[in-house]
Amino acid sequence: MSKKKTFVLRIDPEMMKAVEKWAADDFRSINGQLEWIIHNALKESNRLKDK
Protein backbone atom coordinates (compact mmCIF):
# COMPACT_ATOMS: atom_id res chain seq x y z
CA MET A 1 0.00 0.00 0.00
CA SER A 2 1.34 3.43 -0.89
CA LYS A 3 1.76 5.99 1.86
CA LYS A 4 -0.15 9.24 1.61
CA LYS A 5 0.93 12.55 3.02
CA THR A 6 -1.60 14.59 4.96
CA PHE A 7 -1.88 18.37 4.78
CA VAL A 8 -4.28 21.16 5.65
CA LEU A 9 -6.15 22.86 2.82
CA ARG A 10 -7.80 26.25 3.12
CA ILE A 11 -10.58 26.60 0.57
CA ASP A 12 -13.33 29.11 -0.14
CA PRO A 13 -16.67 27.86 1.31
CA GLU A 14 -18.46 28.24 -2.04
CA MET A 15 -15.77 26.22 -3.79
CA MET A 16 -15.98 23.56 -1.07
CA LYS A 17 -19.74 23.24 -1.57
CA ALA A 18 -19.17 22.71 -5.30
CA VAL A 19 -16.54 20.02 -4.59
CA GLU A 20 -18.86 18.32 -2.08
CA LYS A 21 -21.68 18.19 -4.64
CA TRP A 22 -19.36 16.94 -7.38
CA ALA A 23 -18.02 14.23 -5.06
CA ALA A 24 -21.55 13.13 -4.16
CA ASP A 25 -22.53 13.06 -7.84
CA ASP A 26 -19.53 10.79 -8.57
CA PHE A 27 -20.08 8.63 -5.44
CA ARG A 28 -16.68 9.63 -4.04
CA SER A 29 -15.53 11.05 -0.73
CA ILE A 30 -14.45 14.68 -0.77
CA ASN A 31 -10.85 13.57 -0.25
CA GLY A 32 -11.16 11.09 -3.11
CA GLN A 33 -12.64 13.75 -5.36
CA LEU A 34 -9.83 16.20 -4.59
CA GLU A 35 -7.24 13.50 -5.29
CA TRP A 36 -8.97 12.72 -8.60
CA ILE A 37 -9.09 16.43 -9.58
CA ILE A 38 -5.40 16.94 -8.74
CA HIS A 39 -4.38 13.72 -10.50
CA ASN A 40 -6.22 14.71 -13.69
CA ALA A 41 -4.80 18.25 -13.63
CA LEU A 42 -1.25 16.89 -13.25
CA LYS A 43 -1.80 14.31 -15.98
CA GLU A 44 -3.26 16.85 -18.44
CA SER A 45 -0.34 19.23 -17.86
CA ASN A 46 2.18 16.41 -18.40
CA ARG A 47 3.54 16.83 -14.88
CA LEU A 48 2.71 13.28 -13.79
CA LYS A 49 4.45 10.24 -15.17
CA ASP A 50 2.25 7.29 -16.10
CA LYS A 51 2.77 4.26 -13.89
PDBQT receptor file of N, H, CA, C and O in Angstrom, charges set to zero:
ATOM      1  N   MET A   1       0.845  -1.171   0.000  1.00  0.00    +0.000 N 
ATOM      2  CA  MET A   1       0.000   0.000   0.000  1.00  0.00    +0.000 C 
ATOM      3  C   MET A   1       0.894   1.240   0.000  1.00  0.00    +0.000 C 
ATOM      4  O   MET A   1       1.873   1.306   0.744  1.00  0.00    +0.000 OA
ATOM      5  N   SER A   2       0.556   2.210  -0.830  1.00  0.00    +0.000 N 
ATOM      6  H   SER A   2      -0.239   2.156  -1.434  1.00  0.00    +0.000 HD
ATOM      7  CA  SER A   2       1.345   3.431  -0.885  1.00  0.00    +0.000 C 
ATOM      8  C   SER A   2       0.985   4.344   0.288  1.00  0.00    +0.000 C 
ATOM      9  O   SER A   2      -0.161   4.395   0.734  1.00  0.00    +0.000 OA
ATOM     10  N   LYS A   3       1.989   5.052   0.766  1.00  0.00    +0.000 N 
ATOM     11  H   LYS A   3       2.920   5.010   0.403  1.00  0.00    +0.000 HD
ATOM     12  CA  LYS A   3       1.758   5.986   1.864  1.00  0.00    +0.000 C 
ATOM     13  C   LYS A   3       1.257   7.300   1.293  1.00  0.00    +0.000 C 
ATOM     14  O   LYS A   3       1.651   7.709   0.201  1.00  0.00    +0.000 OA
ATOM     15  N   LYS A   4       0.391   7.949   2.039  1.00  0.00    +0.000 N 
ATOM     16  H   LYS A   4       0.071   7.617   2.926  1.00  0.00    +0.000 HD
ATOM     17  CA  LYS A   4      -0.146   9.238   1.613  1.00  0.00    +0.000 C 
ATOM     18  C   LYS A   4       0.241  10.276   2.641  1.00  0.00    +0.000 C 
ATOM     19  O   LYS A   4       0.248  10.014   3.843  1.00  0.00    +0.000 OA
ATOM     20  N   LYS A   5       0.558  11.446   2.154  1.00  0.00    +0.000 N 
ATOM     21  H   LYS A   5       0.553  11.659   1.177  1.00  0.00    +0.000 HD
ATOM     22  CA  LYS A   5       0.929  12.553   3.019  1.00  0.00    +0.000 C 
ATOM     23  C   LYS A   5      -0.305  13.384   3.329  1.00  0.00    +0.000 C 
ATOM     24  O   LYS A   5      -1.096  13.684   2.434  1.00  0.00    +0.000 OA
ATOM     25  N   THR A   6      -0.471  13.752   4.576  1.00  0.00    +0.000 N 
ATOM     26  H   THR A   6       0.172  13.509   5.303  1.00  0.00    +0.000 HD
ATOM     27  CA  THR A   6      -1.599  14.590   4.958  1.00  0.00    +0.000 C 
ATOM     28  C   THR A   6      -1.168  16.054   4.986  1.00  0.00    +0.000 C 
ATOM     29  O   THR A   6      -0.008  16.374   5.245  1.00  0.00    +0.000 OA
ATOM     30  N   PHE A   7      -2.133  16.933   4.712  1.00  0.00    +0.000 N 
ATOM     31  H   PHE A   7      -3.075  16.673   4.502  1.00  0.00    +0.000 HD
ATOM     32  CA  PHE A   7      -1.875  18.367   4.777  1.00  0.00    +0.000 C 
ATOM     33  C   PHE A   7      -3.199  19.101   4.967  1.00  0.00    +0.000 C 
ATOM     34  O   PHE A   7      -4.273  18.563   4.697  1.00  0.00    +0.000 OA
ATOM     35  N   VAL A   8      -3.096  20.327   5.432  1.00  0.00    +0.000 N 
ATOM     36  H   VAL A   8      -2.224  20.764   5.651  1.00  0.00    +0.000 HD
ATOM     37  CA  VAL A   8      -4.281  21.162   5.651  1.00  0.00    +0.000 C 
ATOM     38  C   VAL A   8      -4.528  21.984   4.387  1.00  0.00    +0.000 C 
ATOM     39  O   VAL A   8      -3.592  22.504   3.780  1.00  0.00    +0.000 OA
ATOM     40  N   LEU A   9      -5.778  22.093   4.006  1.00  0.00    +0.000 N 
ATOM     41  H   LEU A   9      -6.538  21.670   4.499  1.00  0.00    +0.000 HD
ATOM     42  CA  LEU A   9      -6.150  22.858   2.821  1.00  0.00    +0.000 C 
ATOM     43  C   LEU A   9      -7.167  23.921   3.218  1.00  0.00    +0.000 C 
ATOM     44  O   LEU A   9      -8.218  23.612   3.779  1.00  0.00    +0.000 OA
ATOM     45  N   ARG A  10      -6.844  25.162   2.924  1.00  0.00    +0.000 N 
ATOM     46  H   ARG A  10      -5.989  25.413   2.468  1.00  0.00    +0.000 HD
ATOM     47  CA  ARG A  10      -7.803  26.246   3.125  1.00  0.00    +0.000 C 
ATOM     48  C   ARG A  10      -8.490  26.485   1.792  1.00  0.00    +0.000 C 
ATOM     49  O   ARG A  10      -7.834  26.665   0.766  1.00  0.00    +0.000 OA
ATOM     50  N   ILE A  11      -9.825  26.486   1.816  1.00  0.00    +0.000 N 
ATOM     51  H   ILE A  11     -10.358  26.340   2.649  1.00  0.00    +0.000 HD
ATOM     52  CA  ILE A  11     -10.581  26.599   0.571  1.00  0.00    +0.000 C 
ATOM     53  C   ILE A  11     -11.811  27.480   0.805  1.00  0.00    +0.000 C 
ATOM     54  O   ILE A  11     -12.415  27.448   1.877  1.00  0.00    +0.000 OA
ATOM     55  N   ASP A  12     -12.161  28.244  -0.183  1.00  0.00    +0.000 N 
ATOM     56  H   ASP A  12     -11.671  28.270  -1.054  1.00  0.00    +0.000 HD
ATOM     57  CA  ASP A  12     -13.331  29.107  -0.138  1.00  0.00    +0.000 C 
ATOM     58  C   ASP A  12     -14.583  28.251   0.102  1.00  0.00    +0.000 C 
ATOM     59  O   ASP A  12     -14.740  27.212  -0.540  1.00  0.00    +0.000 OA
ATOM     60  N   PRO A  13     -15.477  28.664   1.012  1.00  0.00    +0.000 N 
ATOM     61  CA  PRO A  13     -16.666  27.863   1.312  1.00  0.00    +0.000 C 
ATOM     62  C   PRO A  13     -17.533  27.546   0.082  1.00  0.00    +0.000 C 
ATOM     63  O   PRO A  13     -18.084  26.450  -0.016  1.00  0.00    +0.000 OA
ATOM     64  N   GLU A  14     -17.653  28.476  -0.834  1.00  0.00    +0.000 N 
ATOM     65  H   GLU A  14     -17.204  29.367  -0.755  1.00  0.00    +0.000 HD
ATOM     66  CA  GLU A  14     -18.458  28.239  -2.039  1.00  0.00    +0.000 C 
ATOM     67  C   GLU A  14     -17.808  27.157  -2.912  1.00  0.00    +0.000 C 
ATOM     68  O   GLU A  14     -18.490  26.293  -3.462  1.00  0.00    +0.000 OA
ATOM     69  N   MET A  15     -16.490  27.223  -3.024  1.00  0.00    +0.000 N 
ATOM     70  H   MET A  15     -15.936  27.925  -2.577  1.00  0.00    +0.000 HD
ATOM     71  CA  MET A  15     -15.768  26.217  -3.793  1.00  0.00    +0.000 C 
ATOM     72  C   MET A  15     -15.899  24.844  -3.124  1.00  0.00    +0.000 C 
ATOM     73  O   MET A  15     -16.038  23.828  -3.805  1.00  0.00    +0.000 OA
ATOM     74  N   MET A  16     -15.852  24.822  -1.794  1.00  0.00    +0.000 N 
ATOM     75  H   MET A  16     -15.739  25.647  -1.240  1.00  0.00    +0.000 HD
ATOM     76  CA  MET A  16     -15.978  23.563  -1.065  1.00  0.00    +0.000 C 
ATOM     77  C   MET A  16     -17.353  22.943  -1.293  1.00  0.00    +0.000 C 
ATOM     78  O   MET A  16     -17.464  21.729  -1.464  1.00  0.00    +0.000 OA
ATOM     79  N   LYS A  17     -18.397  23.763  -1.297  1.00  0.00    +0.000 N 
ATOM     80  H   LYS A  17     -18.307  24.749  -1.159  1.00  0.00    +0.000 HD
ATOM     81  CA  LYS A  17     -19.743  23.241  -1.569  1.00  0.00    +0.000 C 
ATOM     82  C   LYS A  17     -19.814  22.608  -2.957  1.00  0.00    +0.000 C 
ATOM     83  O   LYS A  17     -20.441  21.565  -3.139  1.00  0.00    +0.000 OA
ATOM     84  N   ALA A  18     -19.167  23.246  -3.932  1.00  0.00    +0.000 N 
ATOM     85  H   ALA A  18     -18.657  24.093  -3.783  1.00  0.00    +0.000 HD
ATOM     86  CA  ALA A  18     -19.165  22.708  -5.297  1.00  0.00    +0.000 C 
ATOM     87  C   ALA A  18     -18.425  21.376  -5.341  1.00  0.00    +0.000 C 
ATOM     88  O   ALA A  18     -18.868  20.446  -6.014  1.00  0.00    +0.000 OA
ATOM     89  N   VAL A  19     -17.303  21.274  -4.631  1.00  0.00    +0.000 N 
ATOM     90  H   VAL A  19     -16.943  22.030  -4.084  1.00  0.00    +0.000 HD
ATOM     91  CA  VAL A  19     -16.539  20.016  -4.593  1.00  0.00    +0.000 C 
ATOM     92  C   VAL A  19     -17.356  18.930  -3.891  1.00  0.00    +0.000 C 
ATOM     93  O   VAL A  19     -17.375  17.784  -4.338  1.00  0.00    +0.000 OA
ATOM     94  N   GLU A  20     -18.025  19.285  -2.802  1.00  0.00    +0.000 N 
ATOM     95  H   GLU A  20     -18.009  20.216  -2.439  1.00  0.00    +0.000 HD
ATOM     96  CA  GLU A  20     -18.860  18.316  -2.084  1.00  0.00    +0.000 C 
ATOM     97  C   GLU A  20     -19.958  17.762  -2.981  1.00  0.00    +0.000 C 
ATOM     98  O   GLU A  20     -20.209  16.557  -2.987  1.00  0.00    +0.000 OA
ATOM     99  N   LYS A  21     -20.610  18.635  -3.736  1.00  0.00    +0.000 N 
ATOM    100  H   LYS A  21     -20.406  19.613  -3.731  1.00  0.00    +0.000 HD
ATOM    101  CA  LYS A  21     -21.680  18.187  -4.635  1.00  0.00    +0.000 C 
ATOM    102  C   LYS A  21     -21.120  17.309  -5.743  1.00  0.00    +0.000 C 
ATOM    103  O   LYS A  21     -21.701  16.275  -6.073  1.00  0.00    +0.000 OA
ATOM    104  N   TRP A  22     -19.998  17.714  -6.315  1.00  0.00    +0.000 N 
ATOM    105  H   TRP A  22     -19.526  18.554  -6.047  1.00  0.00    +0.000 HD
ATOM    106  CA  TRP A  22     -19.361  16.938  -7.380  1.00  0.00    +0.000 C 
ATOM    107  C   TRP A  22     -18.977  15.558  -6.851  1.00  0.00    +0.000 C 
ATOM    108  O   TRP A  22     -19.204  14.550  -7.520  1.00  0.00    +0.000 OA
ATOM    109  N   ALA A  23     -18.404  15.512  -5.666  1.00  0.00    +0.000 N 
ATOM    110  H   ALA A  23     -18.220  16.331  -5.123  1.00  0.00    +0.000 HD
ATOM    111  CA  ALA A  23     -18.018  14.235  -5.064  1.00  0.00    +0.000 C 
ATOM    112  C   ALA A  23     -19.241  13.338  -4.868  1.00  0.00    +0.000 C 
ATOM    113  O   ALA A  23     -19.196  12.147  -5.175  1.00  0.00    +0.000 OA
ATOM    114  N   ALA A  24     -20.320  13.904  -4.362  1.00  0.00    +0.000 N 
ATOM    115  H   ALA A  24     -20.357  14.871  -4.113  1.00  0.00    +0.000 HD
ATOM    116  CA  ALA A  24     -21.550  13.130  -4.162  1.00  0.00    +0.000 C 
ATOM    117  C   ALA A  24     -22.101  12.623  -5.489  1.00  0.00    +0.000 C 
ATOM    118  O   ALA A  24     -22.566  11.487  -5.581  1.00  0.00    +0.000 OA
ATOM    119  N   ASP A  25     -22.048  13.467  -6.515  1.00  0.00    +0.000 N 
ATOM    120  H   ASP A  25     -21.670  14.390  -6.440  1.00  0.00    +0.000 HD
ATOM    121  CA  ASP A  25     -22.534  13.057  -7.836  1.00  0.00    +0.000 C 
ATOM    122  C   ASP A  25     -21.718  11.894  -8.404  1.00  0.00    +0.000 C 
ATOM    123  O   ASP A  25     -22.251  11.054  -9.129  1.00  0.00    +0.000 OA
ATOM    124  N   ASP A  26     -20.424  11.849  -8.072  1.00  0.00    +0.000 N 
ATOM    125  H   ASP A  26     -19.991  12.532  -7.483  1.00  0.00    +0.000 HD
ATOM    126  CA  ASP A  26     -19.530  10.794  -8.569  1.00  0.00    +0.000 C 
ATOM    127  C   ASP A  26     -19.370   9.644  -7.580  1.00  0.00    +0.000 C 
ATOM    128  O   ASP A  26     -18.558   8.746  -7.802  1.00  0.00    +0.000 OA
ATOM    129  N   PHE A  27     -20.147   9.664  -6.476  1.00  0.00    +0.000 N 
ATOM    130  H   PHE A  27     -20.806  10.393  -6.295  1.00  0.00    +0.000 HD
ATOM    131  CA  PHE A  27     -20.085   8.634  -5.440  1.00  0.00    +0.000 C 
ATOM    132  C   PHE A  27     -18.669   8.481  -4.877  1.00  0.00    +0.000 C 
ATOM    133  O   PHE A  27     -18.187   7.367  -4.673  1.00  0.00    +0.000 OA
ATOM    134  N   ARG A  28     -18.017   9.614  -4.630  1.00  0.00    +0.000 N 
ATOM    135  H   ARG A  28     -18.409  10.519  -4.795  1.00  0.00    +0.000 HD
ATOM    136  CA  ARG A  28     -16.680   9.634  -4.037  1.00  0.00    +0.000 C 
ATOM    137  C   ARG A  28     -16.722  10.423  -2.737  1.00  0.00    +0.000 C 
ATOM    138  O   ARG A  28     -17.635  11.212  -2.497  1.00  0.00    +0.000 OA
ATOM    139  N   SER A  29     -15.711  10.192  -1.904  1.00  0.00    +0.000 N 
ATOM    140  H   SER A  29     -14.969   9.551  -2.099  1.00  0.00    +0.000 HD
ATOM    141  CA  SER A  29     -15.528  11.050  -0.733  1.00  0.00    +0.000 C 
ATOM    142  C   SER A  29     -14.968  12.382  -1.230  1.00  0.00    +0.000 C 
ATOM    143  O   SER A  29     -14.492  12.480  -2.361  1.00  0.00    +0.000 OA
ATOM    144  N   ILE A  30     -15.026  13.388  -0.390  1.00  0.00    +0.000 N 
ATOM    145  H   ILE A  30     -15.412  13.308   0.529  1.00  0.00    +0.000 HD
ATOM    146  CA  ILE A  30     -14.452  14.682  -0.765  1.00  0.00    +0.000 C 
ATOM    147  C   ILE A  30     -12.957  14.531  -0.991  1.00  0.00    +0.000 C 
ATOM    148  O   ILE A  30     -12.411  15.070  -1.954  1.00  0.00    +0.000 OA
ATOM    149  N   ASN A  31     -12.291  13.793  -0.098  1.00  0.00    +0.000 N 
ATOM    150  H   ASN A  31     -12.734  13.356   0.685  1.00  0.00    +0.000 HD
ATOM    151  CA  ASN A  31     -10.853  13.571  -0.253  1.00  0.00    +0.000 C 
ATOM    152  C   ASN A  31     -10.558  12.841  -1.567  1.00  0.00    +0.000 C 
ATOM    153  O   ASN A  31      -9.635  13.207  -2.294  1.00  0.00    +0.000 OA
ATOM    154  N   GLY A  32     -11.336  11.826  -1.855  1.00  0.00    +0.000 N 
ATOM    155  H   GLY A  32     -12.086  11.529  -1.264  1.00  0.00    +0.000 HD
ATOM    156  CA  GLY A  32     -11.156  11.087  -3.106  1.00  0.00    +0.000 C 
ATOM    157  C   GLY A  32     -11.374  11.963  -4.323  1.00  0.00    +0.000 C 
ATOM    158  O   GLY A  32     -10.664  11.840  -5.322  1.00  0.00    +0.000 OA
ATOM    159  N   GLN A  33     -12.357  12.848  -4.239  1.00  0.00    +0.000 N 
ATOM    160  H   GLN A  33     -12.934  12.948  -3.428  1.00  0.00    +0.000 HD
ATOM    161  CA  GLN A  33     -12.640  13.753  -5.356  1.00  0.00    +0.000 C 
ATOM    162  C   GLN A  33     -11.486  14.726  -5.558  1.00  0.00    +0.000 C 
ATOM    163  O   GLN A  33     -11.073  14.969  -6.692  1.00  0.00    +0.000 OA
ATOM    164  N   LEU A  34     -10.962  15.282  -4.473  1.00  0.00    +0.000 N 
ATOM    165  H   LEU A  34     -11.297  15.085  -3.552  1.00  0.00    +0.000 HD
ATOM    166  CA  LEU A  34      -9.834  16.205  -4.591  1.00  0.00    +0.000 C 
ATOM    167  C   LEU A  34      -8.600  15.505  -5.163  1.00  0.00    +0.000 C 
ATOM    168  O   LEU A  34      -7.888  16.077  -5.988  1.00  0.00    +0.000 OA
ATOM    169  N   GLU A  35      -8.349  14.267  -4.726  1.00  0.00    +0.000 N 
ATOM    170  H   GLU A  35      -8.928  13.802  -4.056  1.00  0.00    +0.000 HD
ATOM    171  CA  GLU A  35      -7.235  13.497  -5.293  1.00  0.00    +0.000 C 
ATOM    172  C   GLU A  35      -7.435  13.283  -6.786  1.00  0.00    +0.000 C 
ATOM    173  O   GLU A  35      -6.491  13.416  -7.565  1.00  0.00    +0.000 OA
ATOM    174  N   TRP A  36      -8.654  12.952  -7.189  1.00  0.00    +0.000 N 
ATOM    175  H   TRP A  36      -9.421  12.844  -6.557  1.00  0.00    +0.000 HD
ATOM    176  CA  TRP A  36      -8.968  12.720  -8.602  1.00  0.00    +0.000 C 
ATOM    177  C   TRP A  36      -8.764  14.002  -9.414  1.00  0.00    +0.000 C 
ATOM    178  O   TRP A  36      -8.189  13.963 -10.502  1.00  0.00    +0.000 OA
ATOM    179  N   ILE A  37      -9.237  15.140  -8.885  1.00  0.00    +0.000 N 
ATOM    180  H   ILE A  37      -9.704  15.172  -8.001  1.00  0.00    +0.000 HD
ATOM    181  CA  ILE A  37      -9.086  16.432  -9.577  1.00  0.00    +0.000 C 
ATOM    182  C   ILE A  37      -7.605  16.757  -9.755  1.00  0.00    +0.000 C 
ATOM    183  O   ILE A  37      -7.171  17.121 -10.848  1.00  0.00    +0.000 OA
ATOM    184  N   ILE A  38      -6.835  16.626  -8.678  1.00  0.00    +0.000 N 
ATOM    185  H   ILE A  38      -7.187  16.331  -7.790  1.00  0.00    +0.000 HD
ATOM    186  CA  ILE A  38      -5.405  16.943  -8.739  1.00  0.00    +0.000 C 
ATOM    187  C   ILE A  38      -4.687  15.997  -9.691  1.00  0.00    +0.000 C 
ATOM    188  O   ILE A  38      -3.852  16.427 -10.486  1.00  0.00    +0.000 OA
ATOM    189  N   HIS A  39      -5.010  14.716  -9.612  1.00  0.00    +0.000 N 
ATOM    190  H   HIS A  39      -5.689  14.367  -8.966  1.00  0.00    +0.000 HD
ATOM    191  CA  HIS A  39      -4.382  13.725 -10.499  1.00  0.00    +0.000 C 
ATOM    192  C   HIS A  39      -4.630  14.071 -11.967  1.00  0.00    +0.000 C 
ATOM    193  O   HIS A  39      -3.704  14.062 -12.778  1.00  0.00    +0.000 OA
ATOM    194  N   ASN A  40      -5.885  14.376 -12.299  1.00  0.00    +0.000 N 
ATOM    195  H   ASN A  40      -6.637  14.384 -11.640  1.00  0.00    +0.000 HD
ATOM    196  CA  ASN A  40      -6.218  14.711 -13.691  1.00  0.00    +0.000 C 
ATOM    197  C   ASN A  40      -5.540  15.992 -14.144  1.00  0.00    +0.000 C 
ATOM    198  O   ASN A  40      -5.080  16.076 -15.283  1.00  0.00    +0.000 OA
ATOM    199  N   ALA A  41      -5.469  16.989 -13.275  1.00  0.00    +0.000 N 
ATOM    200  H   ALA A  41      -5.843  16.921 -12.350  1.00  0.00    +0.000 HD
ATOM    201  CA  ALA A  41      -4.798  18.247 -13.634  1.00  0.00    +0.000 C 
ATOM    202  C   ALA A  41      -3.311  18.001 -13.897  1.00  0.00    +0.000 C 
ATOM    203  O   ALA A  41      -2.756  18.532 -14.859  1.00  0.00    +0.000 OA
ATOM    204  N   LEU A  42      -2.671  17.206 -13.056  1.00  0.00    +0.000 N 
ATOM    205  H   LEU A  42      -3.122  16.774 -12.275  1.00  0.00    +0.000 HD
ATOM    206  CA  LEU A  42      -1.250  16.885 -13.245  1.00  0.00    +0.000 C 
ATOM    207  C   LEU A  42      -1.028  16.079 -14.524  1.00  0.00    +0.000 C 
ATOM    208  O   LEU A  42      -0.067  16.312 -15.258  1.00  0.00    +0.000 OA
ATOM    209  N   LYS A  43      -1.918  15.141 -14.778  1.00  0.00    +0.000 N 
ATOM    210  H   LYS A  43      -2.698  14.952 -14.182  1.00  0.00    +0.000 HD
ATOM    211  CA  LYS A  43      -1.801  14.314 -15.985  1.00  0.00    +0.000 C 
ATOM    212  C   LYS A  43      -1.976  15.155 -17.246  1.00  0.00    +0.000 C 
ATOM    213  O   LYS A  43      -1.205  15.022 -18.196  1.00  0.00    +0.000 OA
ATOM    214  N   GLU A  44      -2.990  16.019 -17.256  1.00  0.00    +0.000 N 
ATOM    215  H   GLU A  44      -3.617  16.127 -16.484  1.00  0.00    +0.000 HD
ATOM    216  CA  GLU A  44      -3.264  16.854 -18.438  1.00  0.00    +0.000 C 
ATOM    217  C   GLU A  44      -2.147  17.854 -18.721  1.00  0.00    +0.000 C 
ATOM    218  O   GLU A  44      -1.939  18.246 -19.869  1.00  0.00    +0.000 OA
ATOM    219  N   SER A  45      -1.424  18.268 -17.670  1.00  0.00    +0.000 N 
ATOM    220  H   SER A  45      -1.593  17.949 -16.737  1.00  0.00    +0.000 HD
ATOM    221  CA  SER A  45      -0.337  19.232 -17.860  1.00  0.00    +0.000 C 
ATOM    222  C   SER A  45       1.019  18.544 -18.042  1.00  0.00    +0.000 C 
ATOM    223  O   SER A  45       2.067  19.189 -18.025  1.00  0.00    +0.000 OA
ATOM    224  N   ASN A  46       0.972  17.219 -18.218  1.00  0.00    +0.000 N 
ATOM    225  H   ASN A  46       0.121  16.695 -18.232  1.00  0.00    +0.000 HD
ATOM    226  CA  ASN A  46       2.179  16.409 -18.403  1.00  0.00    +0.000 C 
ATOM    227  C   ASN A  46       3.182  16.565 -17.265  1.00  0.00    +0.000 C 
ATOM    228  O   ASN A  46       4.393  16.552 -17.489  1.00  0.00    +0.000 OA
ATOM    229  N   ARG A  47       2.680  16.711 -16.062  1.00  0.00    +0.000 N 
ATOM    230  H   ARG A  47       1.696  16.721 -15.880  1.00  0.00    +0.000 HD
ATOM    231  CA  ARG A  47       3.535  16.827 -14.880  1.00  0.00    +0.000 C 
ATOM    232  C   ARG A  47       3.527  15.545 -14.056  1.00  0.00    +0.000 C 
ATOM    233  O   ARG A  47       4.178  15.476 -13.013  1.00  0.00    +0.000 OA
ATOM    234  N   LEU A  48       2.807  14.542 -14.506  1.00  0.00    +0.000 N 
ATOM    235  H   LEU A  48       2.278  14.598 -15.353  1.00  0.00    +0.000 HD
ATOM    236  CA  LEU A  48       2.708  13.279 -13.794  1.00  0.00    +0.000 C 
ATOM    237  C   LEU A  48       3.090  12.162 -14.762  1.00  0.00    +0.000 C 
ATOM    238  O   LEU A  48       2.533  12.040 -15.853  1.00  0.00    +0.000 OA
ATOM    239  N   LYS A  49       4.042  11.364 -14.335  1.00  0.00    +0.000 N 
ATOM    240  H   LYS A  49       4.494  11.463 -13.449  1.00  0.00    +0.000 HD
ATOM    241  CA  LYS A  49       4.452  10.237 -15.166  1.00  0.00    +0.000 C 
ATOM    242  C   LYS A  49       3.442   9.112 -15.046  1.00  0.00    +0.000 C 
ATOM    243  O   LYS A  49       2.940   8.850 -13.953  1.00  0.00    +0.000 OA
ATOM    244  N   ASP A  50       3.139   8.451 -16.131  1.00  0.00    +0.000 N 
ATOM    245  H   ASP A  50       3.548   8.664 -17.019  1.00  0.00    +0.000 HD
ATOM    246  CA  ASP A  50       2.246   7.293 -16.103  1.00  0.00    +0.000 C 
ATOM    247  C   ASP A  50       2.956   6.150 -15.403  1.00  0.00    +0.000 C 
ATOM    248  O   ASP A  50       4.160   5.955 -15.571  1.00  0.00    +0.000 OA
ATOM    249  N   LYS A  51       2.201   5.398 -14.619  1.00  0.00    +0.000 N 
ATOM    250  H   LYS A  51       1.223   5.556 -14.483  1.00  0.00    +0.000 HD
ATOM    251  CA  LYS A  51       2.772   4.259 -13.890  1.00  0.00    +0.000 C 
ATOM    252  C   LYS A  51       2.847   3.057 -14.800  1.00  0.00    +0.000 C 
ATOM    253  O   LYS A  51       3.299   1.992 -14.379  1.00  0.00    +0.000 OA
TER     254      LYS A  51
